[in-house]
């Protein structure tokens, strides 16, 4: 029974992680004009008004530029959460799971961010820049820290529950 649940979780988390990677890839495959239109159209009209009041400016290049950076952070936050869950399941029975999972997740997301920027070098109107890997890393590092904290709290709560029995 546990093996079946473990396999289902692996498949589910793997599929979610793959889907997020595919979305990131497809967004990066848009040329500069398409990407700009999407950011300035859909994203700005949907969440721009709210974000401009909540989030501080990232640069002096204006909100249109900043919203693209926040979108990258969000994409990689989602990738960080899903891949953390995936690798947590992969390392379920391993000693040191709480060390291996965040380490492998950070490496995985970093390599994907690098490959994404490399991919953008071949897309007209886009540029693969190392600074953008840093922007992406804000998203996945935050995700890993939040997930690690969540897992630690759950582990402590589980230990207290078994001690009181």
C-alpha positions as YAML, in Angstrom:
chain: A
units: angstrom
residues:
- id: 1
  name: UNK
  ca: [0.00, 0.00, 0.00]
- id: 2
  name: UNK
  ca: [2.72, 2.50, 0.96]
- id: 3
  name: UNK
  ca: [4.67, 1.61, -2.18]
- id: 4
  name: UNK
  ca: [1.63, 2.38, -4.33]
- id: 5
  name: UNK
  ca: [1.11, 5.73, -2.57]
- id: 6
  name: UNK
  ca: [4.82, 6.54, -2.94]
- id: 7
  name: UNK
  ca: [4.72, 5.72, -6.66]
- id: 8
  name: UNK
  ca: [1.59, 7.86, -7.18]
- id: 9
  name: UNK
  ca: [3.21, 10.80, -5.39]
- id: 10
  name: UNK
  ca: [6.39, 10.42, -7.45]
- id: 11
  name: UNK
  ca: [4.36, 10.46, -10.66]
- id: 12
  name: UNK
  ca: [2.20, 13.37, -9.52]
- id: 13
  name: UNK
  ca: [5.08, 15.55, -8.31]
- id: 14
  name: UNK
  ca: [7.12, 14.59, -11.36]
- id: 15
  name: UNK
  ca: [4.28, 15.55, -13.71]
- id: 16
  name: UNK
  ca: [3.73, 18.88, -11.92]
- id: 17
  name: UNK
  ca: [7.45, 19.65, -12.01]
- id: 18
  name: UNK
  ca: [7.62, 18.75, -15.69]
- id: 19
  name: UNK
  ca: [4.56, 20.92, -16.45]
- id: 20
  name: UNK
  ca: [6.13, 23.92, -14.70]
- id: 21
  name: UNK
  ca: [9.38, 23.36, -16.60]
- id: 22
  name: UNK
  ca: [7.41, 23.20, -19.84]
- id: 23
  name: UNK
  ca: [5.62, 26.48, -19.06]
- id: 24
  name: UNK
  ca: [8.96, 28.14, -18.29]
- id: 25
  name: UNK
  ca: [10.43, 26.79, -21.53]
- id: 26
  name: UNK
  ca: [7.46, 27.94, -23.61]
- id: 27
  name: UNK
  ca: [7.48, 31.39, -22.03]
- id: 28
  name: UNK
  ca: [11.21, 31.65, -22.74]
- id: 29
  name: UNK
  ca: [10.66, 30.56, -26.33]
- id: 30
  name: UNK
  ca: [8.52, 33.64, -27.01]
- id: 31
  name: UNK
  ca: [10.40, 36.30, -28.91]
- id: 32
  name: UNK
  ca: [10.95, 39.66, -27.27]
- id: 33
  name: UNK
  ca: [7.79, 41.22, -28.71]
- id: 34
  name: UNK
  ca: [5.50, 38.33, -27.73]
- id: 35
  name: UNK
  ca: [6.97, 38.19, -24.26]
- id: 36
  name: UNK
  ca: [6.64, 41.94, -23.81]
- id: 37
  name: UNK
  ca: [3.04, 41.91, -25.06]
- id: 38
  name: UNK
  ca: [2.15, 39.13, -22.64]
- id: 39
  name: UNK
  ca: [3.81, 40.88, -19.69]
- id: 40
  name: UNK
  ca: [2.40, 44.29, -20.51]
- id: 41
  name: UNK
  ca: [-1.02, 42.96, -21.46]
- id: 42
  name: UNK
  ca: [-2.20, 39.98, -19.49]
- id: 43
  name: UNK
  ca: [0.06, 40.17, -16.43]
- id: 44
  name: UNK
  ca: [-0.16, 43.92, -16.04]
- id: 45
  name: UNK
  ca: [-3.94, 44.06, -16.36]
- id: 46
  name: UNK
  ca: [-4.54, 40.98, -14.20]
- id: 47
  name: UNK
  ca: [-2.19, 41.57, -11.29]
- id: 48
  name: UNK
  ca: [-0.28, 44.75, -12.07]
- id: 49
  name: UNK
  ca: [-2.46, 47.08, -10.06]
- id: 50
  name: UNK
  ca: [-2.25, 44.89, -6.98]
- id: 51
  name: UNK
  ca: [1.46, 44.15, -7.27]
- id: 52
  name: UNK
  ca: [2.42, 47.76, -7.86]
- id: 53
  name: UNK
  ca: [0.89, 48.62, -4.48]
- id: 54
  name: UNK
  ca: [2.34, 45.66, -2.55]
- id: 55
  name: UNK
  ca: [5.76, 44.94, -4.01]
- id: 56
  name: UNK
  ca: [8.62, 47.41, -4.02]
- id: 57
  name: UNK
  ca: [10.22, 48.42, -7.32]
- id: 58
  name: UNK
  ca: [13.11, 46.14, -8.26]
- id: 59
  name: UNK
  ca: [14.79, 48.52, -10.66]
- id: 60
  name: UNK
  ca: [14.53, 52.04, -11.95]
- id: 61
  name: UNK
  ca: [13.40, 50.67, -15.34]
- id: 62
  name: UNK
  ca: [9.72, 50.92, -14.46]
- id: 63
  name: UNK
  ca: [6.94, 48.60, -13.46]
- id: 64
  name: UNK
  ca: [6.68, 46.93, -16.88]
- id: 65
  name: UNK
  ca: [10.23, 45.63, -16.50]
- id: 66
  name: UNK
  ca: [9.79, 44.74, -12.83]
- id: 67
  name: UNK
  ca: [6.65, 42.69, -13.42]
- id: 68
  name: UNK
  ca: [8.61, 40.44, -15.78]
- id: 69
  name: UNK
  ca: [11.22, 39.87, -13.06]
- id: 70
  name: UNK
  ca: [8.53, 39.14, -10.47]
- id: 71
  name: UNK
  ca: [6.95, 36.68, -12.92]
- id: 72
  name: UNK
  ca: [10.30, 34.88, -13.24]
- id: 73
  name: UNK
  ca: [10.59, 34.71, -9.45]
- id: 74
  name: UNK
  ca: [7.09, 33.27, -9.24]
- id: 75
  name: UNK
  ca: [7.73, 30.67, -11.95]
- id: 76
  name: UNK
  ca: [10.86, 29.51, -10.17]
- id: 77
  name: UNK
  ca: [9.12, 29.61, -6.78]
- id: 78
  name: UNK
  ca: [6.60, 27.13, -8.20]
- id: 79
  name: UNK
  ca: [9.42, 25.02, -9.65]
- id: 80
  name: UNK
  ca: [11.17, 25.10, -6.27]
- id: 81
  name: UNK
  ca: [8.08, 23.88, -4.40]
- id: 82
  name: UNK
  ca: [7.24, 21.13, -6.89]
- id: 83
  name: UNK
  ca: [10.79, 19.85, -7.21]
- id: 84
  name: UNK
  ca: [11.25, 19.96, -3.42]
- id: 85
  name: UNK
  ca: [8.18, 17.74, -3.07]
- id: 86
  name: UNK
  ca: [9.47, 15.46, -5.84]
- id: 87
  name: UNK
  ca: [12.94, 15.06, -4.35]
- id: 88
  name: UNK
  ca: [11.49, 14.68, -0.87]
- id: 89
  name: UNK
  ca: [9.61, 11.67, -2.21]
- id: 90
  name: UNK
  ca: [12.71, 10.40, -4.05]
- id: 91
  name: UNK
  ca: [14.74, 10.54, -0.81]
- id: 92
  name: UNK
  ca: [11.87, 9.32, 1.38]
- id: 93
  name: UNK
  ca: [13.75, 6.36, 2.86]
- id: 94
  name: UNK
  ca: [17.25, 7.94, 2.82]
- id: 95
  name: UNK
  ca: [19.02, 9.10, 5.92]
- id: 96
  name: UNK
  ca: [19.71, 12.78, 5.74]
- id: 97
  name: UNK
  ca: [16.60, 13.42, 3.66]
- id: 98
  name: UNK
  ca: [16.22, 16.92, 5.08]
- id: 99
  name: UNK
  ca: [19.71, 17.77, 3.83]
- id: 100
  name: UNK
  ca: [19.60, 15.95, 0.50]
- id: 101
  name: UNK
  ca: [16.21, 17.25, -0.59]
- id: 102
  name: UNK
  ca: [16.98, 21.00, -0.38]
- id: 103
  name: UNK
  ca: [20.50, 20.54, -1.74]
- id: 104
  name: UNK
  ca: [19.36, 18.57, -4.80]
- id: 105
  name: UNK
  ca: [16.40, 20.92, -5.30]
- id: 106
  name: UNK
  ca: [18.66, 23.98, -5.28]
- id: 107
  name: UNK
  ca: [21.09, 22.33, -7.73]
- id: 108
  name: UNK
  ca: [18.26, 21.18, -9.99]
- id: 109
  name: UNK
  ca: [16.59, 24.62, -10.10]
- id: 110
  name: UNK
  ca: [19.92, 26.38, -10.61]
- id: 111
  name: UNK
  ca: [20.80, 24.14, -13.55]
- id: 112
  name: UNK
  ca: [17.35, 24.63, -15.06]
- id: 113
  name: UNK
  ca: [17.63, 28.41, -14.66]
- id: 114
  name: UNK
  ca: [21.04, 28.31, -16.40]
- id: 115
  name: UNK
  ca: [19.65, 26.18, -19.22]
- id: 116
  name: UNK
  ca: [16.69, 28.56, -19.54]
- id: 117
  name: UNK
  ca: [18.98, 31.56, -19.93]
- id: 118
  name: UNK
  ca: [21.10, 29.62, -22.43]
- id: 119
  name: UNK
  ca: [17.94, 28.78, -24.38]
- id: 120
  name: UNK
  ca: [16.95, 32.47, -24.46]
- id: 121
  name: UNK
  ca: [20.20, 33.36, -26.22]
- id: 122
  name: UNK
  ca: [18.78, 31.67, -29.34]
- id: 123
  name: UNK
  ca: [15.38, 33.40, -29.20]
- id: 124
  name: UNK
  ca: [15.06, 36.63, -31.24]
- id: 125
  name: UNK
  ca: [14.68, 39.70, -29.04]
- id: 126
  name: UNK
  ca: [15.68, 37.82, -25.90]
- id: 127
  name: UNK
  ca: [18.99, 37.71, -24.08]
- id: 128
  name: UNK
  ca: [20.31, 35.04, -21.76]
- id: 129
  name: UNK
  ca: [21.88, 36.90, -18.88]
- id: 130
  name: UNK
  ca: [23.56, 35.64, -15.73]
- id: 131
  name: UNK
  ca: [21.78, 38.29, -13.66]
- id: 132
  name: UNK
  ca: [18.48, 36.64, -14.63]
- id: 133
  name: UNK
  ca: [19.68, 33.37, -13.11]
- id: 134
  name: UNK
  ca: [20.05, 35.38, -9.92]
- id: 135
  name: UNK
  ca: [16.50, 36.72, -10.26]
- id: 136
  name: UNK
  ca: [15.21, 33.19, -10.79]
- id: 137
  name: UNK
  ca: [17.17, 31.99, -7.77]
- id: 138
  name: UNK
  ca: [15.25, 34.36, -5.49]
- id: 139
  name: UNK
  ca: [12.11, 32.39, -6.33]
- id: 140
  name: UNK
  ca: [13.42, 28.88, -5.84]
- id: 141
  name: UNK
  ca: [15.56, 29.70, -2.80]
- id: 142
  name: UNK
  ca: [12.50, 31.21, -1.08]
- id: 143
  name: UNK
  ca: [10.50, 28.11, -1.99]
- id: 144
  name: UNK
  ca: [13.16, 25.76, -0.61]
- id: 145
  name: UNK
  ca: [13.45, 27.73, 2.63]
- id: 146
  name: UNK
  ca: [9.67, 27.76, 3.13]
- id: 147
  name: UNK
  ca: [9.35, 24.05, 2.31]
- id: 148
  name: UNK
  ca: [12.28, 23.16, 4.57]
- id: 149
  name: UNK
  ca: [10.74, 25.13, 7.42]
- id: 150
  name: UNK
  ca: [7.39, 23.43, 6.80]
- id: 151
  name: UNK
  ca: [8.97, 19.96, 6.78]
- id: 152
  name: UNK
  ca: [10.95, 20.69, 9.96]
- id: 153
  name: UNK
  ca: [7.84, 21.93, 11.78]
- id: 154
  name: UNK
  ca: [5.91, 18.85, 10.64]
- id: 155
  name: UNK
  ca: [8.74, 16.57, 11.78]
- id: 156
  name: UNK
  ca: [8.92, 18.24, 15.20]
- id: 157
  name: UNK
  ca: [5.14, 18.06, 15.55]
- id: 158
  name: UNK
  ca: [5.22, 14.38, 14.58]
- id: 159
  name: UNK
  ca: [7.97, 13.66, 17.12]
- id: 160
  name: UNK
  ca: [6.03, 15.39, 19.90]
- id: 161
  name: UNK
  ca: [2.90, 13.48, 19.00]
- id: 162
  name: UNK
  ca: [4.69, 10.10, 19.23]
- id: 163
  name: UNK
  ca: [6.45, 11.12, 22.49]
- id: 164
  name: UNK
  ca: [3.12, 11.95, 24.15]
- id: 165
  name: UNK
  ca: [1.69, 8.52, 23.34]
...
